[in-house]
Amino acid sequence: MGGNLSPGMLLSAYSQGIFPWYAEDSPILWWSPDPRFVLFPEELHVPRSLERILRKGIFTFTLDARFIDVITACSRTPRTNQEGTWITDEMIEAYTELHRLGYAHSLEVYREGQLSGGLYGVSLGSAFFGESMFSWAPNASKAGLVVLVRFLKMKGFRLIDSQVYTNNLARFGARNISRIQYLTILREALRDSTLRGSWNGAFPEFPSSISL
């Protein structure tokens, strides 16, 4: 409990398997759950119906093109069985600063040229810490998740941290592992180089080389 959301504090926390999660009317709370819900890129499962949607080219995708729009949409989009949001103005400011420093990244999903979904998270070493996603069109966030995971796999990422169990991500192959196992894998991932900086335009092959 306590502390602050400075870049140094956040990056130190993530490197130790800890993340902030709290309501607007509470102090900053830090979490390291056991078990830990993760998705290994090589274990991604894509439902056939979604694979067909991806192949039809209904959606287009960008990286780091509209980070502030994505995190703001994540904070404002209503969620089933959830009142309010944990993505406070303080959190938006903190992760926008991490984005400016090249550690936080977004993937944007468009339908007919309009922003329709997206997700964001933090990248350290070969670990990606997923924070939140939103969808304003059917299957938009799911399509974005698949494209991001395939991109991270192509770039050699070992681990996608999904923090705590959700039925939605379990359908894509995410699973619980023990905190000890998670921290062991995280230590290995942190030995790898971080893809720091804006991902927008940094990879000319995206998304054309992503197998849809």
N, C-alpha and C positions, 0 to 999 in steps of 0.2 A: 504494500500500500504506500502511495505517495510518490515522491520523485517528480520527474518532469518528462516532457516529450521532446527534448532536444535531440538532434540527430545522433549525438554521441551516446545518449542514454538508450535510444531506440536500437541502434546498431549493436550496442553491447548486449542488450536484452535478447535480440534475435539470435545472436551468435551463441547464446547460452540456452536457447530453446524456450525463451520467455517472450510473451507478447502482452500488450495492454488491451484491456476490455472492460469497459465501465460505462455507467449511465451518466447523463449530464449533471445530475444532482448528487453525484458521489465523488469521492476522491479517486485519483488514478489507481486502478487495480491492475496487478500483473499476474499472469497465469502461466503455468507449465503443467498441462493436464496429463494424467496417466489413466487410461491409455491415450496415445496420440493418434489422430486420424490423418493418414497420409495417402498420397497417390504416387506410386512409382511410374514414371513415364512409360516404361516398357509394359506395364500392366493395364494401360488404358483400354477400356472396353467401350466401343461405340455402338449403340443400338442401330439396327439396320434401317429403321425409319429415319433416324437422324443422318445416317450416311447418305441416304438417298437425297435428303434435303441439301446436304453439303454439295453433292455432285450436280445438283440442278443449278447451283450458282445464285441462289436467292439472296445470299448474304455476301458482303465484301468486308474486308478487315484491314485495320491499320494498327500499328504499335506506337504508343507514346504520342499520338497526334492530338488527343484531347483529354489529357489526364485530369484536369480540374473538372471538366464536364462529367467524366466517369465517376470520380469519387463523390461529387455532389449528387449525381443521380443515385448512386448507391445509398447515400444518406437519406434521400427523400422518397425513394420508392417504397410503398407499403409492402409489408411482408406478412404472410399468413401466420396467425397466432403470435404476432409480435407487435407490441405497442411502442411507438417512438423509434428511436435509433440510438445505437452506441457510437455512431460516427458523428461526433460532436464537431462544432466549429473548430475547437482546439485540435481535434484529430485531423480535420481537413487541412488546417494550416501546417501541422507537423509533417504529414505525409506529402503535402505539396512541396515542402522544403526538401524532403528526402528525394522527391522526384527531380527537383532542381539540381541536386547533388549527384544524380545519376544512379540512385539505389532503388527508387520506387518506380514501377512501370505499369502501364495500362495497355489493354487491348480493347479496341473499339470495334463494334459490329454495326454495319449499316444495312438497311433495306431500302431500296429505291433512293439511295443517296442520303437518307435520313438516319441519324444515330438512333439505333434501336436496342442496343444492349452493350454490355461491356463488363470488364473486371479489372481489378488492380491488385498489386502485391509488392513485395520487397524481394530483391535478388541479392544474395550473398554467396560467393563461391558458386558451387553448382547446386545450390538449394534455392527454391522459389517459395516464398511464404505468401500464400494466397490470403487476401484480406476480405474482399467482398465482391459481389457481382450484382448486376441488375438486368432486367429484361423488360422492354416495352413492346415487344412483338413475340409471338409464339416461337419458341426454340432459339431465340437470339442468343441468350447467355449460354445455352448448352452448346450451340455451334461455336461460340467464342472460346469456351473451355477446351473443346476438342482441338481447335486450331492452335491455341496457346500451348497445350500439352505437347502436340506434335512438333511445334517449333522448339520448345525447350528440350525435347528428346533429341532433335537434330543438332542442338547446340551442346549436347553432352551433359545436361542436367541430370543429377542422380535422384532428386527428391522434390516433391511438391507437398508442402505442409498445408493441410486443410484444417488443422487445429482440433476440432471436435466433430463427432459423427453427425452426418446428415444423410437422409435417405437419398437425396438427389445425387450427391457425389458418390455414394456407395454404388449406384447403378453404373457409374463410369469406371469402377474398379478400385476406388479408394477403400482403405481398410485400416483397422486399428492395429497398432503395434505398441509394445510397452515403451514407457518413457526412457528406460535404459537403452533399449534398442534404438530408439529415435535419436538420442543424444550421441550414440556411437556413430550412426550414419551421418549425423550432422557434422560431427568433428571431421570425418573424412571429406565431406562435401566442402567444408570451409578451407580445405587445403588447396582447392582448385581456384583458378583465377575468376574474379568477378567480372561479368559483362557490364561494366560501369559506363554510364553516359546514356544519352538518349538512344533508344532503339528505333526511333523514327527515321527511316532512311538509311540506317547503319547496315542493314542487311538487304541488299538489292533483291535477293532471291525470295524475300517474304512478300506475299504468301504463295508466290507461283510455284515454289519448290515443295510446298507442303502437300503431301498426298491426301487429297480430299476424297 
